[in-house]
Amino acid sequence: MGWVGFLPPVSAAPGGFVTYSAATNTFTVLPNSVDDTANIQTAFDSCAATGAECTVELSGGVFHTAQVVVYDFQGTFRGMGQYQTTVEALPDLPVGEFVTRPPSAENPWPSLFTFFDGTYMITDITFTEPWATPLHEWNVCEGCYPTTALFAVISVTGLHANAIVDHVTMVGAPGDWVSYGGIISFNVINGIFPQALVLGHGKKDFSRVIPMQVRFELTNSAFFMIDNPSGAENLEDSVYIARFNTLDTVEYGLWFVNVGNSIIDLSHNVLRNVIAGSAIIAYQNRPINVLMPCQPHTDIFIAHNELQFTNLANGIILVDYADRYGCEKSLDGVISGNTFYSDETSFEAVLAFMMGSVVVSGNAMIGATYTGVAVWNGRAVISHNGIRGAQVGVWLDGATGAAVEQNDIEDSLYLGIFLTGGSSNNLVSRNEVRNSGLVDLAWDMTGAGNIWTRNECRTSDPPGLCAAG
């Protein structure tokens, strides 16, 4: 199906910087203060040659490295602790043919570490990319503008992988990869990113990557100044879990595209200083991969996270393009117990667009974001949320069969609850809506069958919605 089974090994002389313990099947690498690439690569190659589960261990100190490629690793890649072991990228690294040829010493890819397949843990290491120009100029895709940014600190790819990433820190810096509107720039595009990158035999088009199956866990880790710290793209039959992580100064915190027949579980994460993008974003049935024209059903659970976003950014965006491209709706979401902080430069705290269904319940939304919860062309349950200071508290546009119940909406700059665009057969019930700048409840008089009942409010357009029912 591809070339992933024929990766050439990279050999290097270990010198005095790689030691081996047969008792624990552990290869330990010591820093040489100049360029540790060959020694790290040797440790991984030697580990694979044992034919058993093994450990590649980096001692304390700072390691300087270029690109490292690891195939079918079975074991643990570990340091002595975050900031005790630091892996620092070397500057101005060359880039060969990305995706269309396998990575090797002769054809380096734009990722610092590339793991193909395997079952492994990565733990207790800090990775840094301090250089404004990490790579020679290259193109992410045909038609994309050239960049010198690192594609990923760690690429998780191949056809099948099981990866646990725990107690890892990744730190980027300003570079030439520019966010939407040019508000901020990065020198790292992705932190650690499970992504299908294997092409079918003889293929050259990036949109023809073979879907990947992954079980991936990201826990207790931290990311600073990286465009997109983590997420997943072009997966099937997979599980992605992110818990207890901190992501700071990012454009997209956790990004998911075309993850079919899978479960995504995001909980107890802190996402701060999200600028120009979205703290969490998921696109389903987006036809950027011709081998995945429609995706089977996926559930995304987003619970007990703290999200702070500004400068044209959103809190959470969930979009299912199924209707647009002749697919069945396949993305359902639950957004519960999260806290959102925003300001007047922000967009929606939650935007659900063309979803099969979404539940938004028990969240706290604080600040002058454009909309607290926006549901456009889909079904939803929006309940028990506290929304303070948004320009519009809850906005349904073209929604059908939604229930907006028992929300506490206060001090909206314009509108508390707003129905537009032919929204029909929706229930707006038992909400407390106070101190809206224009009116508490509003309906543009399109659509039919909406029920307004037992809401506590003072003003509405048309009149009488507060007392309806």
N, C-alpha and C positions, 0 to 999 in steps of 0.2 A: 504493500500500500504506500510505501514511501521509502525514504533512505535512512530512517532512524535506527534500524538495526545494523547499519554498516558504518557507524561513526569510527573514524580512525583514532587510535589511542595517541595521546600526547606523552612523549617520554621526556624525562629529564633526570639528570644525575642528582641524587639527594644530597651529596656533599656531607657536611656535618650537621645539617639543620633538620633532618628527618630521622626520628628514632622510632623503634618498633618494640611493642610489648606483646610477646606471644601469649602471655597469660590472659590478657584482656582483648587481644586482637585489636590493638590501638596503635595508630600511627600519629605521633606527636610532631608538630612542626614548630620550630623556633624561628623568630624573626632574624633576618640578616641585615636589616637597616637600609637595604638598597632596593632590591626587587625580589619578592618572595613568590612570584608566579610559578616558577618551575618547581619549587619545593612543595607548594600546595597542590599543584597538579600531580606531582609524583605521589604524594600521599593518597590522593583519591584513586589514581591508577593502581597503586600497590594494594590498596584496600579492595578494589574490585577483583584483583588477581587472586586473592585468597579464596574467593568463591563462597564466602560466608558473611554473615552480618558482622560489621566492624565499625570502628570509630575513627574519624579523622578529628584530631584535637589540635587546636591552636593554643599555644602557651600564652601567658600574659605578654603584653607589649603591643606594638604597632606593626602591622604587616602591610607592605606595599605590594599591590598586585595589578596585573593586567587581566585580560579575560581568562576564565577557567571554565572548562567544559566537563560535565560529569554525566556518565551514562549508566542508568539502571543501578543507582547507588542503593545499597541495602545497609542501613545503619544510622549513625549519628554524626553530625557535623557540629562540633561544639567548641566554645572558648571557655575562658575562666570566669566570665561574667561580663555584663554590659559595662563598657568603659574600662574594664580590666583587659579585655582583648578587643583591639580595634583593627578592622580591615579597612585600609584607605586605598582608594583607587589611584593608580598612576595617571598623570595628565596626558592629554593629546594622543589617545590610543587610536591605532588604525582600525578601520571597519572594512570587512570584505563584503561578499554578497550575502545579504540577509534573507533568510527563509529559502531562497531558491537553491542554495548549496549548504550542506551541513557545516556547522562551526568546527574549527580546528585552529591550531597555531598558525596555519597558512591562510585560513579564512575566518578571521575573528568576527564574531557577531557583536552587536552593540550592547550586550548585557555583561555585567561584571562576572556573574556566575550563571551558567545555564545548566539546569538539571533536567535530563531526559528520563522520563519514566521513574521507576524506583519506589522504594518505601523507606522513608527517612524522617529524622528530626533535625532541625536546625535550632540551636539554642545558645544563649549566653555569649552573644557576640554583638559588637557595635560595628556597623558599616558606615563609612563616610565617603562622600564625593565632594571634596572641597573646591574643585577647579571650575572656573568659568567655562572652560572648553575641555570637557572630559574626553571627547572623541574628535577625530578628523571629521570634517563635514560629511553628512550622509543624508539619505532621504528615507523617512519612515514608510512612505508609500509613493506610488506613481502619482504625480500631481501635487504631492505635499511639498511644503517649502523645506529647504535643507536646514539641518540643525546640527549642532555639535553636542546636544544633550544625550545623556545615557538613556537607552531605551528602558532598561530595568537594572536595578541592583541585583535581583535574583529573578530569573525566568524559570517558572515551573511549567514544563511542556512535555511533549511526546504524545503517546496515545493513552497511557494509564499511569496514574501516580497517586501515592498516598503520602501526604506530607503534613508534618506538625511543625509549626514555627512558634517558639515560645521564648520569652525574655530576649527579644532581639530589638536593637535600636538601629534606625537608619536616618542619616542626616544628609540633606542636600544643601544647595546654595543657589544664589542667582545665576542664571545662564541665559541662553537664547531661545528657550522654549517658552513662548509667551501665552498667557492665559487669554480668555475671551476679553476683548476690548483693550488688551495690552496693559491690564492693571498690575500684573505681577509676572515675573519671569522665573524660570526654573532651569537647573542643569540636570535634573533627573525627571524622566517622564513617569516611570512606574517604580514602586518600591519592590514588593514581591507579588507576582501576578500570575496565577494559573491561567494559561492561555494556550489554545490550540495553535501551533505554528508549523505542524508537519503537513507538507503538501503531498498530494497523490503523485504517483510515479509520472515523471515527465512534465508536471505542472509548473507553471511559473507565476500564476496569478494569485496574489495574496488572499483573494476572496475565496479560494478553493482549498482552504486548510481543512484537514480531516478533524471532525469533532473529537474532543478529548473527554475521558472519564477520570474524575478526580475525587478523592476525599481529602479535604484541606482544612486544617485548623490553624488559626492565627490567634494567639493569646498572649496577654501580659507584655505586649510589645509597644514600641513608640516610634513615631515617624515625624520628622520635622523638615519643612521646606522641600517637599516632594510633590509634584503635580498631582499624581494619583497613587497614594500609598499601596492600595491593594484592591482586589476585586476579582473578576473572572470574565472570560470571553470565549464563546464557542465551545461550551461544555454540554454534555448529555449524561444522564444517569449519575449525577454527581451530588456531593454534599459539600457545602462551603460554610464554615463556622468562623466568626470573628467575635471574640469576647475579651473584655477588660483591656482594650488597647487605647492608646492616646494618639491622635492624629492632629498635628498642629501646623498651620500655615500651608494650606493645600488648595487646589482648585476643585478636585473631586476626591472626596475622602475614600469612599468604597464604591466602585464602579462595576456594573454587571451588564453584559450584552449577550443575548441569546444563550441562556442557560436553561436547557430543556430537561424535563422529567427529573427535576432536582429539588433540593431543599437548601434554602439560604437562611441562615440564622445569625442575626447581628444583634448582640445585646451587651449592655454595660460598657459601651465604648464612649470615649470622650472625643468629640471632633470640634476643634477650636479654629478660629480665624479661617473659615472656609470662604474663599474669595472668588467671585466671578463664575463659579460652577454650581456644585451641589454637594452637600455633605454625604448623601447616599443617593445613588441613581441606578435605576434598572430599566433597560430596554429589552422588550421581548418581541419576537417575530419581526425583527428588523433585518431586511434581506441584504445584509452586507456579505454574507457567506452563501454562495449558491448551493453548497452542499447541505445547508440547513435552512431551506426556504420557509418552513414552519416548525415551531417547537412544540413538543408535548408539554403537559401541564407542569408548572413549577409554583411552589409556595415560597414567599419571602416573609420572614418574621423579623420585625424591627422593634426591639423592646428595651426600655430602661437605658436608653442612650442619652447623652447630653450633647446637643448640637448648637453651635454658635456660628452664625453665618452673616456675611455683610458684602457690600459692593457687588450688587447684581447677582448674588448667589441665592440658591434655594436651600431649604433644609432637606427635604426628601422629594424625589421625583420618581414616579412609577408610570411607565408607559407601555402599553401593549398595542402594537401596530397591526394586530390580526385582521381587523376589519378592512384596513387599507390595502392589504396584500392577499386577501382571499384565504386567510387562515382562520382556524378556530381560536377563540380567546383562550390563553393558556397561562396567564399570570394572575395569581391571587395574592393579596397582601394583607398582613395584619401589622398595624402600627400602634403600639400600646405602651403607656407608661414612660414616654420620652419627655424630655424638657428641651424646649427650643428657645434660643435667645437671638434676637435680630434687631435691626434698626431700620430707619426710613430708606436706606439704600438697598434693602433686601427685597427679594421676590417672595414666592409662596413658602410658607413653612412646610406644607404638604401639598403636592400636586399629583393627583391621580388622573391619568388621561387614557380614556378608552379601555379601562380595566375590565376584566371579567368580574371581579369584585374586590373591594377593599374595606377593611374595618379600621377605623381611626378612633381609638377609645382611650380615655384616661390619660391624655397628654396635657402638658402645660406649655402654653405658647405665650411668650412674653416679649413685647417690643413691637415697633411700628412696621413690621413686615407688610408687604402688599396685601397678602391674603393669609389667614390662618390655615384653613383647609379649603382647597379647590378641587372639585370633582367635575371633570368635563367628559361628557359622553360615556358614562359608565354607571355601575351600581355601587352603592356604598352604605355602610352604617357608620355614622358619625355621632358618637355619644360620649357623655361624661368628660368632655374636654374643657379646660379652662383657657380662655383666649383673651388676652389683655393687650389693648393698644394697637391692634392690627388696623390697617386701613379698611379691610373687609374681613369680618370674622369667618363666615362660612359662605362659599360661593358654589352653587350648582349651576352648570351650564350644559344643557342638553342631557341632563341626567334623567334616568328612569328608574323608579323603584327604590330610591334612596330613602333612608330613615335618618333624620337629624333630630336627635332626642337628648334631652337633659344635659345640654351644654350650658356653660356659664360664660357669657360673652360680654365684655365690659370695655367701655371707652374706645370703641372703634372710631377711627377718624371719620369714616363715611357711613358704612352700612354694617349692621350686625349679621343678618342672614339674607342672602340675595339669591333669587332664582331667575335664570335667564335662558335664552336660546332654546325654547320649546321644552324645558324640563317638565316632565309629566309623571303623574302617579307617585309623587314623592310625599313623605310624611314629615312634617315639621311640628314637633310636639314637645311640650314641657321644658322648653328652653328658657333660661333667664337671660334677657338681653337688655342692657342698660347703657345709657349715656352715649348713644351713637351720634356722630356728628351730624348726619342727615336724617336717617330714619333707622329704627331698630330692625324691622322686617320689610323686605322689598321684593317685588315680583314684577317682571316686565310684561305681564299679562299674556305671554305666549305659553303654549302647552296647555294641558288640561289634567284634571283629576288630582291636583295637589291638595293635600289636607293640612290645614293650619289649625292646631288645637292646643289649648291649655298652655300657651306661651305667656310668660310674664314679661311684658314690655309696654312702652308708652306710645310709640309712634310707628306707623307703617304706611307704605305706599304700594298698592291702593289702601285707603283707610279700611279699618275693620279687621285686619289680619291678626292683631293681638287678641281680639275678643272672639275670633272665629272658633267654632266648635264648642 
